[in-house]
Amino acid sequence: MDEKAALRTVAHAIRHRSYVLVAIVAAFTLGAGLFALIRPPVYQGTALLFVDERHNSSQGFDLALQAGELLSAHFIQAATSQPVLARACSGAYFNGSDAPGVSCTTTTLGPRVSANTVRGTAYIGVSVTARSPAESAALANAVAGSMLDQNKADIDQLLAPTRDYLQSELKRLSTAIAAEQATISKLQAQTPPGQPAPIASDQAQLALLQSQYAATYARSQDLVIEQNRLTGSLTLVQAALAPAKPIDPDPFRYLAVGLVAGLCLGLAAALLIDRLDDRLFETDALALAAGTRLVVSVSQKESASGSPRSSQVYAVARANLLAQYPNLRKVLIVAASERDRVRPVAAGLGMAAVKAGQRVLVVDAGANSYVMQRQGGKSGALMTIVSAPNNGEAGVDDEALADRDGKYELTVTSAPSPDHDPTAVLAAHRADIAIIVATARSTRFSDVRRTAETLRLAGIQVAASVFAVGRADEPRPESEAAPTDLLEVAVNQWRLPTWRGPGGS
């Protein structure tokens, strides 16, 4: 697994890429708000229908529930069927409507119709969307009326064969009964008075025909009752009213969707950018890149101004280095990249040694001109800052190094990144340890790793790393007020009285 990836978590991305997340969320939310403002309003009218399922109650609760669900599903499906839509757009339901001039076709009306059951009840809501409140209500009522009429037509068509059969049977039986009655009457008229007429068989046949007629008639009446019951299984409970406000756009819903979408996309973008960008944001990443257990975090602004807090940080760093290297005499401070400033770090570390009573020589090996600055401290401590340019062979002039008679107890040399200047590599054999300086949000993981490997190949141990927090592109102060104490003298070295090399003024 990539070492950098191990440090890049969701919390890391949110903490250091919050600007990406905020920008995307703001853009999506603003876009959703603008879309809600420019989108034309859409109104929805809803008519309420009741599905009567009481005739199934005698079958038991489970069967009645299943039958009711099937019946509701049938009516919901019928709401968007072609026969219902065609009947609704026929114009018969727009007479006396509050929306004069309302018209539709099955093609335009179909996508705007929806039907759903009201949760926990036997009601069906038939909704239609339109550009105006009155039109939506008129179309919803037209669809509801069309569903009622279509239901009646479907039931009538379903029962028509049985009804026609029963009516034909009643007509046949009625004709047969009339014929038997005529036969009986004729036989009775032909029989002499006082003799019984031979009509016993005819009377039995008449009785049979009359019983069949009564049974057929009863069945026809049951069919009428069944037709009325089936027709009454769907009734209009509440006609659609013109809605007071549009259903779309809903600003709150649009903003919520935009916010959620922005959060998701912003988080994904922050994670992706955080994964691809190898700049350093935390001390853990610097420690991993440099391969050091000692990491010092300092503020560039406080370090440049010589605040007490920065002096304490350098004092703690010096104590840790002395604990690991008791005979420490020479320290090489190297910039991880050309964007990093090592001069304040070298001065700060030298100042910490001066406060501890040591005589310190600070060498700025990346300067463009030869300048020496010297200032005495308390208890005879002394810090001399030498700006020593290269001697033409990528080395530092011997004249800029510590005196050969042991005048200085600690030499701190600052050098630019070895990627752009070989001074650090050439000075590595003169130092005991090296310290790498990186800048938060500017120095890259690869730069630190490459600088550390270069120094180790040059034969020097990288003992610590300094994490400079603040603006990496901050201009160097050239005209600050005169320093008031030794710490400011050490950091703001360009304000001190200077002694230039031989031949200088």
Secondary structure as the mmCIF struct_conf table of DSSP 4:
data_model
#
loop_
_struct_conf.conf_type_id
_struct_conf.id
_struct_conf.beg_label_comp_id
_struct_conf.beg_label_asym_id
_struct_conf.beg_label_seq_id
_struct_conf.end_label_comp_id
_struct_conf.end_label_asym_id
_struct_conf.end_label_seq_id
HELX_RH_AL_P HELX_RH_AL_P1 GLU A 3 LEU A 7
HELX_RH_AL_P HELX_RH_AL_P2 VAL A 10 HIS A 16
BEND BEND1 ARG A 17 ARG A 17
HELX_RH_AL_P HELX_RH_AL_P3 SER A 18 ILE A 38
BEND BEND2 ARG A 39 ARG A 39
HELX_LH_PP_P HELX_LH_PP_P1 PRO A 40 PRO A 41
STRN STRN1 VAL A 42 VAL A 42
STRN STRN2 TYR A 43 VAL A 51
HELX_RH_3T_P HELX_RH_3T_P1 ARG A 54 GLN A 59
HELX_RH_AL_P HELX_RH_AL_P4 PHE A 61 ALA A 79
TURN_TY1_P TURN_TY1_P1 THR A 80 THR A 80
BEND BEND3 SER A 81 SER A 81
HELX_RH_AL_P HELX_RH_AL_P5 GLN A 82 ALA A 88
TURN_TY1_P TURN_TY1_P2 CYS A 89 SER A 90
BEND BEND4 GLY A 91 GLY A 91
TURN_TY1_P TURN_TY1_P3 ALA A 92 TYR A 93
TURN_TY1_P TURN_TY1_P4 ASN A 95 GLY A 96
BEND BEND5 ASP A 98 ALA A 99
TURN_TY1_P TURN_TY1_P5 PRO A 100 GLY A 101
HELX_RH_AL_P HELX_RH_AL_P6 THR A 106 LEU A 109
HELX_RH_3T_P HELX_RH_3T_P2 GLY A 110 ARG A 112
STRN STRN3 VAL A 113 THR A 117
HELX_LH_PP_P HELX_LH_PP_P2 VAL A 118 VAL A 118
TURN_TY1_P TURN_TY1_P6 ARG A 119 GLY A 120
BEND BEND6 THR A 121 ALA A 122
STRN STRN4 TYR A 123 ALA A 130
BEND BEND7 ARG A 131 SER A 132
HELX_RH_AL_P HELX_RH_AL_P7 PRO A 133 GLN A 190
BEND BEND8 THR A 191 THR A 191
HELX_LH_PP_P HELX_LH_PP_P3 PRO A 192 PRO A 192
TURN_TY1_P TURN_TY1_P7 PRO A 193 GLY A 194
BEND BEND9 GLN A 195 GLN A 195
BEND BEND10 PRO A 198 PRO A 198
HELX_RH_AL_P HELX_RH_AL_P8 ALA A 200 THR A 231
TURN_TY1_P TURN_TY1_P8 GLY A 232 SER A 233
STRN STRN5 LEU A 234 GLN A 238
BEND BEND11 ALA A 244 LYS A 245
BEND BEND12 ILE A 247 ILE A 247
STRN STRN6 ASP A 248 ASP A 248
HELX_RH_AL_P HELX_RH_AL_P9 PRO A 251 LEU A 276
STRN STRN7 ARG A 279 ARG A 279
BEND BEND13 GLU A 282 GLU A 282
HELX_RH_AL_P HELX_RH_AL_P10 THR A 283 ALA A 290
TURN_TY1_P TURN_TY1_P9 GLY A 291 GLY A 291
BEND BEND14 ARG A 293 ARG A 293
STRN STRN8 LEU A 294 SER A 299
HELX_RH_AL_P HELX_RH_AL_P11 GLN A 300 SER A 305
TURN_TY1_P TURN_TY1_P10 GLY A 306 GLY A 306
HELX_RH_AL_P HELX_RH_AL_P12 PRO A 308 GLN A 324
TURN_TY1_P TURN_TY1_P11 PRO A 326 ASN A 327
STRN STRN9 LYS A 330 ALA A 335
BEND BEND15 ALA A 336 SER A 337
TURN_TY1_P TURN_TY1_P12 GLU A 338 ARG A 339
HELX_RH_AL_P HELX_RH_AL_P13 ARG A 343 LYS A 355
TURN_TY1_P TURN_TY1_P13 ALA A 356 GLY A 357
STRN STRN10 VAL A 360 ASP A 364
TURN_TY1_P TURN_TY1_P14 ALA A 365 GLY A 366
BEND BEND16 ASN A 368 SER A 369
STRN STRN11 VAL A 371 GLY A 376
HELX_RH_3T_P HELX_RH_3T_P3 LYS A 378 GLY A 380
STRN STRN12 LEU A 382 SER A 387
STRN STRN13 ASN A 390 ASN A 390
BEND BEND17 GLY A 392 GLY A 395
STRN STRN14 VAL A 396 VAL A 396
HELX_RH_3T_P HELX_RH_3T_P4 ASP A 398 ALA A 400
BEND BEND18 LEU A 401 LEU A 401
TURN_TY1_P TURN_TY1_P15 ARG A 404 ASP A 405
BEND BEND19 GLU A 409 GLU A 409
STRN STRN15 LEU A 410 ALA A 415
TURN_TY1_P TURN_TY1_P16 PRO A 418 HIS A 420
TURN_TY1_P TURN_TY1_P17 PRO A 422 PRO A 422
HELX_RH_AL_P HELX_RH_AL_P14 THR A 423 ALA A 427
HELX_RH_3T_P HELX_RH_3T_P5 ALA A 428 ARG A 430
BEND BEND20 ASP A 432 ASP A 432
STRN STRN16 ILE A 433 THR A 439
TURN_TY1_P TURN_TY1_P18 ALA A 440 SER A 442
BEND BEND21 THR A 443 THR A 443
STRN STRN17 ARG A 444 ARG A 444
HELX_RH_AL_P HELX_RH_AL_P15 PHE A 445 LEU A 457
TURN_TY1_P TURN_TY1_P19 ALA A 458 GLY A 459
STRN STRN18 GLN A 461 VAL A 469
BEND BEND22 GLY A 470 GLY A 470
TURN_TY1_P TURN_TY1_P20 ALA A 472 ASP A 473
HELX_LH_PP_P HELX_LH_PP_P4 GLU A 474 PRO A 477
BEND BEND23 GLU A 478 SER A 479
HELX_LH_PP_P HELX_LH_PP_P5 GLU A 480 PRO A 483
BEND BEND24 THR A 484 ASP A 485
HELX_RH_AL_P HELX_RH_AL_P16 LEU A 486 VAL A 491
BEND BEND25 ASN A 492 ASN A 492
HELX_RH_3T_P HELX_RH_3T_P6 GLN A 493 ARG A 495
BEND BEND26 LEU A 496 LEU A 496
STRN STRN19 THR A 498 ARG A 500
TURN_TY1_P TURN_TY1_P21 PRO A 502 GLY A 503
#
